[in-house]
Amino acid sequence: MNEDVFNTSLRGFLKKVGITSQREIEKAVRDAVASGKLKGNEKLPAKMVLTIGGVSLSHEITDDIELG
């Protein structure tokens, strides 16, 4: 295994996950506030599940996202 290639590829994947996830969350929350579904001061439960095929990895992260 080439560690440099692996590390670069992994960092690219995580960057893509982080950026696209943030955009989707921001859009969903803004839309919910605009429609009146949320007031804008809630604490929202969040869960992210990471799966990687070929190595049988499944990792779950849970936390709250505070709106204000």
C-alpha positions, 0 to 999 in steps of 0.5 A: 500500500502506498501511504501517500496515495492512501492519505491523499485519497482519504483526506480528499474524501473527508473534505468532500464529506465535510463540505457537502454535509455542512452545505446540506445541513445549512440548507435544510435548517434554513429552509425549516426556519423559513417555513416555520418548522423550526424557531431557530433556537433548537438543539437538533440531534444529528447522526452520521454513519460512515461505512467502508466496503471491503473492510467491513467498517461501520462507524456511527457518530452522534451529537447535537447541533445547536441553532442558537 
